[in-house]
Each structure stands twice: as structure tokens, then as C-alpha cells.
Amino acid sequence: MAKKRIEPVYRYEDCRDLRHSWVRQSDEVLYDEGNVALFTRTVECARCETLRVDTYKVPLGGRHLLVRVGSRYRYATGYVVKGGYDVAEMRWRLFERTQLRVVG
């Protein structure tokens, strides 16, 4: 039987597989020349503490529409994997590791 290498348990595997569990931290509205507002929302992942700040343009006096114009992230220490796997490969590796736990 061929040996399988068991990779260490990823600290952030739930966030990598299921995506982050965002919790709203704060909202802020900034006005620009009285007719357009910029709205920022800061959210934090309840599992890994990654922060995301989304910025939206809000046309005032017109249609009620938020247009996201950007997002910034501050990842938890150790979250970013240099040369890491794409999401599909990460999920497959988690599946394989789960099989090894059940069978082995």
C-alpha cells in the first residue's frame, strides 16, 4: 500500500472552505460635494479575525443604489499562503484529510 503524506491541519480551514463568517463592526458615511456619498462598511471574520473594508458609492437624490467601488482586506497572521492552493484544490485536500481521519 502506498504511503500518503498527511498535511498539517490548517488553522483557517473553515474560512478557506466555507468562506469567512462576517460580522459587521462599523459603518461610516462620507459626503462628497453634497451629491454623492461614500459609504464604508467594516466587517470582521468571527473565526479568523480577518478584516474587510468595503467602500460603496451612494448617489444622493437619485435611485436607491449602492455601487461597490472597492474592498480592502487585512488578513489574520498566517492566513495568506504564498504559492498556495486555489479554492477547489484546498477543498479537495480537506476532503482527503477527512477521509484519512475516518479510515485511519
N, C-alpha and C positions, 0 to 999 in steps of 0.2 A: 504494500500500500504506500502510495506517495505521501511524503510529509507535506503538510500545509503550514505555511507560516501564519501565525495568529498575530495580527497587528494590535498594538495597544488600544485600549478603549479611548475613543475620542472624548475629550472633555465637553465638547459642544455638539455632540452627535444629534440631539433632538433639534437644535436650531438648524443644523445643516440638512437634516432630513425633512422635518415638518415645517421649517421656516421659523422665524422669530415670533415670539409671543409678545406683541407690542402693547405697552401701557402708556397712555398719554401722561406727559409730565408737565407741559406748559403750552400755551398758545399766546401769540403776540401779533398785533395788527399795527402795521406801519403805513402812514399815508404819504402819497407822493403827488404833489401838485393838486391836491384836492379832488382828483377824479379817478385815481387808481390806488388801490390799497395792496400792500403786500402782507400776506398772512403767513406766519411761520408756526409750525406745529413741531414740538419736540416730543419724541416717544423713546421709551427705553424698553429693551427686552427684559421680561421678568425672569428669564433663565440665565442669560449670559451677560447682561448689563451693557450690551451694545447700544449706542445712542444713534438715532436718526433724526435729522432736522430737515423737514420738507418745507419748501417755500412755494407759495401759491400767489398768482396774480388775481386780484378780485376787481373786475370793472365795476365802478360805482355808478348808479343811475341807469344801468342797463339790465341785461339779463342776469339772473342769479346763477353765476357760473364761476367755479374755481378752476383755474388752469395751473397745474403744477409746472413750475419753471426750474426746479432743481431740488436735489436732495444731497445732503452731506451725511457721512457716517463717521462715527468714532467707535472702532471695534474694540471689544474686550481684549486684554492682553492674551496672546496665544491663539486668538480666533483665526487670524489670517494665516493661511498655509501657503508659503512660497512654492510655486510649481505644483500646487495641489490638484485635486481631482475635480472634474465637473460634477454637477449635482447627481446626474444619473449614475456615474461611476461610484460616487460616495454612497448612494443608496444601495447599490449592489454589494459593496464591501460591508456595509452594515448588515445586510441580509445574510451574506456568507458567514459573518462572525456570529450572528444569532443562530444559524444552523449548527456551527461548531459548538456553541454553548449547550444546545439541546442534545446533540448527538454524542458529544464527547463528555 
